Amino acid sequence: MATILITGAAGRLGRIVRADLSRVDDLSLRLLDRRSGGDPDIVELDMAVPSPDWSDMLADVDVIVHFAGNAHPKAGWPDMVGPNIDAPLNLYLAAARHGVRHIVLASSIWVCAGRRSDRAAIDARDADPGDSRYGATKLFAERLAHGFWLSDRIATTILRIGAYKADGETVAGLTQGWDAETRLSSRDLCEGVRLAIGRTPEGVCTINLLSRNQNARFTLHEAEEAIGYVPQDRFETPTPGMTMHDRLRRVRHLLKTRVRAGRVVPVSGE
């Protein structure tokens, strides 16, 4: 029976993955989070603080699924350093001490936030967080993975997770472009994690983990080649209506055109 440690087990994605893996035969789950949310099965410890208490949980663990972290893209540096930089560093150090050979690392499409404005394809080799503090911390964790493969032969499967929305939630609030193109369903999230856990622990593998989204720029062929991931769900890009800002800009344009033509007339009915 394989033993899987899930960090961030009380978080939004951690809960979903935990529920899915609990249905898999021959898996034993260990659960860790900074706050348990009252769940007695979750060990409550802060991974940003090195301690033998939490690292002892790694004894005889086969795979770590690391979801713990601050997932708020607009959080400030003081709120990100502990959970997004110190915690993964402590985790890899503890994994090396306990002989863990494989980590599934939850990264983010925000590692490529600097590419939000262009229209070119974004593959799993790209890394440009731009001015995103969150993206920079996720890139740091990815680079840790490469370093610990070289130093301690800890293999890592890096999942660059897209814009997750729970099943049944609408796309309202997602902007045209980046967010709408990078949606990830619960079913595809769980399938990606299961396949990543089963990957032969060799080297560092980075994949984009998204559903099949209309007009998406993030490539998925690396995920299929590396772990056999083919998304089952598809999302259409929402068609936004004209915003008030767009309407005012259109009115100003019409007025300027008429003034230049020497005729100022009402624009109603245009």
C-alpha positions as CSV (number, residue, x, y, z in Angstrom):
1,M,0.0,0.0,0.0
2,A,1.4,3.4,-1.0
3,T,1.4,6.3,1.5
4,I,0.6,9.7,0.2
5,L,1.0,12.9,2.2
6,I,-1.2,15.8,1.2
7,T,-0.2,19.2,2.4
8,G,-2.8,22.0,2.4
9,A,-5.4,19.3,3.0
10,A,-7.9,21.7,4.5
11,G,-7.7,24.1,1.5
12,R,-10.0,24.3,-1.4
13,L,-8.0,22.1,-3.8
14,G,-6.6,19.9,-1.1
15,R,-10.1,18.9,0.1
16,I,-11.1,17.9,-3.5
17,V,-8.0,15.9,-4.1
18,R,-8.2,14.2,-0.7
19,A,-11.8,13.1,-1.3
20,D,-10.8,11.7,-4.7
21,L,-7.7,9.8,-3.5
22,S,-9.6,8.4,-0.5
23,R,-11.6,6.4,-3.0
24,V,-8.5,4.8,-4.6
25,D,-7.7,1.3,-3.4
26,D,-4.3,0.6,-1.8
27,L,-3.6,4.2,-0.8
28,S,-3.0,5.4,2.7
29,L,-3.4,9.2,3.2
30,R,-1.6,11.5,5.7
31,L,-3.0,15.0,5.9
32,L,-1.3,18.2,6.9
33,D,-2.3,21.8,7.1
34,R,-1.6,25.0,9.0
35,R,-5.2,25.1,10.1
36,S,-7.2,21.9,10.3
37,G,-10.6,23.5,10.2
38,G,-11.7,21.2,13.0
39,D,-11.0,18.1,11.0
40,P,-9.4,15.5,13.4
41,D,-7.7,13.7,10.6
42,I,-5.6,16.7,9.6
43,V,-2.4,17.4,11.6
44,E,-2.2,21.1,12.3
45,L,1.3,22.4,11.8
46,D,3.0,25.4,10.1
47,M,5.4,24.2,7.5
48,A,7.1,27.6,7.3
49,V,8.7,26.8,10.6
50,P,11.2,24.0,10.5
51,S,10.3,21.3,13.1
52,P,11.0,17.6,13.6
53,D,7.3,17.3,14.6
54,W,6.0,17.8,11.1
55,S,8.9,16.3,9.2
56,D,8.4,13.1,11.1
57,M,5.2,12.7,9.2
58,L,7.3,12.0,6.1
59,A,8.6,8.7,7.4
60,D,7.8,5.9,4.9
61,V,5.9,8.4,2.6
62,D,6.0,7.4,-1.1
63,V,4.7,10.6,-2.6
64,I,4.0,14.1,-1.3
65,V,1.2,16.1,-2.9
66,H,2.1,19.7,-2.0
67,F,-0.9,22.0,-2.1
68,A,-0.1,24.2,1.0
69,G,0.5,27.9,0.3
70,N,-1.0,31.3,0.0
71,A,-3.0,31.2,-3.2
72,H,-4.1,34.8,-3.4
73,P,-2.4,36.4,-6.5
74,K,-2.6,39.9,-5.0
75,A,-1.2,39.1,-1.6
76,G,1.8,41.1,-0.4
77,W,5.3,39.8,0.2
78,P,4.9,39.5,4.0
79,D,2.0,37.1,3.5
80,M,3.7,35.0,0.8
81,V,7.3,34.5,2.0
82,G,6.4,32.0,4.8
83,P,3.8,29.7,3.0
84,N,5.2,30.0,-0.6
85,I,9.0,30.2,-0.1
86,D,9.9,28.9,3.4
87,A,7.4,26.1,3.5
88,P,8.4,24.4,0.2
89,L,12.1,24.8,1.1
90,N,11.5,23.1,4.5
91,L,9.4,20.4,2.8
92,Y,12.2,19.5,0.4
93,L,14.8,19.4,3.1
94,A,12.6,17.1,5.3
95,A,11.8,14.9,2.2
96,A,15.6,14.5,1.6
97,R,16.2,13.5,5.2
98,H,13.4,10.9,5.1
99,G,14.2,9.5,1.7
100,V,11.0,10.6,-0.1
101,R,11.6,10.1,-3.8
102,H,8.7,11.9,-5.5
103,I,6.8,15.2,-4.9
104,V,3.8,16.4,-6.8
105,L,4.1,20.2,-6.6
106,A,1.1,22.4,-7.1
107,S,2.4,25.4,-9.1
108,S,0.4,27.9,-11.0
109,I,-0.2,29.5,-14.5
110,W,0.8,32.7,-12.7
111,V,4.4,31.6,-13.2
112,C,3.7,32.9,-16.8
113,A,1.8,36.1,-15.7
114,G,4.2,38.2,-17.7
115,R,2.7,36.6,-20.9
116,R,-0.8,37.8,-20.2
117,S,-0.8,40.5,-22.9
118,D,0.5,38.5,-25.9
119,R,-1.3,35.9,-28.0
120,A,1.5,33.4,-28.5
121,A,1.3,29.8,-27.2
122,I,2.6,29.2,-23.7
123,D,4.2,25.8,-23.2
124,A,5.4,24.2,-20.0
125,R,9.0,25.4,-20.5
126,D,8.0,29.0,-20.4
127,A,8.5,31.0,-17.1
128,D,7.9,34.7,-16.9
129,P,6.1,35.9,-13.8
130,G,6.4,39.5,-14.8
131,D,5.4,41.8,-11.9
132,S,3.3,39.0,-10.2
133,R,4.6,38.4,-6.6
134,Y,2.6,35.2,-6.5
135,G,4.0,34.0,-9.8
136,A,7.5,34.7,-8.6
137,T,7.1,32.6,-5.4
138,K,5.7,29.7,-7.5
139,L,8.7,29.9,-9.8
140,F,11.0,29.8,-6.8
141,A,9.3,26.6,-5.7
142,E,9.8,25.1,-9.2
143,R,13.5,26.0,-9.2
144,L,13.8,24.3,-5.8
145,A,12.5,21.2,-7.4
146,H,15.2,21.3,-10.0
147,G,17.9,21.9,-7.4
148,F,16.8,19.0,-5.1
149,W,16.7,16.6,-8.1
150,L,20.4,17.4,-8.7
151,S,21.4,17.3,-5.0
152,D,19.1,14.6,-3.5
153,R,17.5,12.8,-6.4
154,I,14.0,13.9,-5.4
155,A,11.8,13.7,-8.5
156,T,9.1,16.3,-8.9
157,T,6.0,16.5,-11.1
158,I,5.1,20.2,-11.3
159,L,1.5,21.0,-12.1
160,R,0.8,24.5,-13.3
161,I,-2.8,24.7,-12.2
162,G,-5.2,26.9,-14.0
163,A,-8.1,29.1,-12.8
164,Y,-10.1,26.6,-10.8
165,K,-13.9,27.0,-10.5
166,A,-16.0,24.4,-8.5
167,D,-18.5,22.4,-10.5
168,G,-21.6,24.4,-11.0
169,E,-20.0,27.8,-10.6
170,T,-20.5,30.1,-13.5
171,V,-17.8,32.0,-15.4
172,A,-19.2,35.3,-14.2
173,G,-16.4,37.5,-13.1
174,L,-13.8,35.8,-15.3
175,T,-12.3,38.2,-17.8
176,Q,-12.1,37.7,-21.5
177,G,-8.7,36.1,-22.2
178,W,-6.4,34.9,-19.4
179,D,-8.8,33.7,-16.7
180,A,-11.4,32.3,-19.1
181,E,-8.8,30.5,-21.1
182,T,-7.3,28.7,-18.2
183,R,-10.2,27.1,-16.4
184,L,-9.8,23.8,-14.6
185,S,-12.6,21.5,-13.6
186,S,-12.7,19.3,-10.5
187,R,-12.7,16.1,-12.6
188,D,-9.6,17.2,-14.6
189,L,-7.8,18.4,-11.5
190,C,-8.3,15.0,-9.8
191,E,-7.3,13.1,-12.9
192,G,-4.2,15.1,-13.3
193,V,-3.1,14.6,-9.7
194,R,-3.8,10.8,-9.9
195,L,-1.7,10.5,-13.0
196,A,1.1,12.6,-11.6
197,I,1.3,10.4,-8.5
198,G,1.7,7.4,-10.7
199,R,4.5,8.9,-12.8
200,T,7.9,7.1,-12.6
201,P,9.9,9.2,-10.2
202,E,12.6,10.4,-12.5
203,G,13.8,14.0,-13.0
204,V,11.6,17.1,-13.0
205,C,8.5,17.2,-15.2
206,T,6.5,20.4,-15.7
207,I,3.0,20.4,-17.2
208,N,0.1,22.8,-17.7
209,L,-2.9,21.4,-15.9
210,L,-6.0,22.9,-17.4
211,S,-9.3,21.7,-18.9
212,R,-9.8,22.1,-22.7
213,N,-10.7,25.7,-23.0
214,Q,-11.7,27.6,-26.1
215,N,-9.0,29.8,-27.5
216,A,-6.5,28.6,-24.8
217,R,-2.8,29.4,-25.4
218,F,-1.4,27.0,-22.7
219,T,-0.3,23.8,-24.4
220,L,-1.4,20.4,-23.2
221,H,0.7,18.1,-25.3
222,E,3.4,17.9,-22.6
223,A,0.9,16.7,-20.1
224,E,-0.3,13.9,-22.4
225,E,3.2,12.8,-23.3
226,A,4.5,12.9,-19.7
227,I,1.6,11.4,-17.7
228,G,-1.1,10.6,-20.2
229,Y,-3.3,13.5,-19.1
230,V,-6.1,14.4,-21.6
231,P,-8.7,16.8,-20.1
232,Q,-12.3,15.6,-20.2
233,D,-14.0,18.9,-19.7
234,R,-14.3,21.9,-22.0
235,F,-15.2,25.5,-21.3
236,E,-16.3,28.1,-23.8
237,T,-14.8,31.6,-23.5
238,P,-17.6,33.9,-22.3
239,T,-18.7,36.7,-24.6
240,P,-18.8,39.9,-22.6
241,G,-21.4,42.6,-23.2
242,M,-20.3,46.2,-23.8
243,T,-19.2,47.8,-20.5
244,M,-20.1,51.3,-19.4
245,H,-16.5,52.3,-20.1
246,D,-16.8,51.0,-23.6
247,R,-20.0,52.9,-24.2
248,L,-18.6,56.2,-22.9
249,R,-15.5,55.7,-25.1
250,R,-17.7,55.1,-28.1
251,V,-19.7,58.3,-27.4
252,R,-16.5,60.4,-27.1
253,H,-15.3,59.0,-30.4
254,L,-18.5,59.9,-32.1
255,L,-18.5,63.4,-30.7
256,K,-14.9,64.0,-31.8
257,T,-15.7,62.8,-35.3
258,R,-18.6,65.2,-35.6
259,V,-16.6,68.1,-34.3
260,R,-13.8,67.6,-36.8
261,A,-16.4,67.4,-39.5
262,G,-17.9,70.7,-38.4
263,R,-21.2,69.3,-37.3
264,V,-22.3,68.7,-33.7
265,V,-25.5,66.8,-33.5
266,P,-27.1,64.5,-30.8
267,V,-25.6,61.0,-30.8
268,S,-28.7,59.3,-29.5
269,G,-30.0,56.6,-31.9
270,E,-26.6,55.7,-33.2
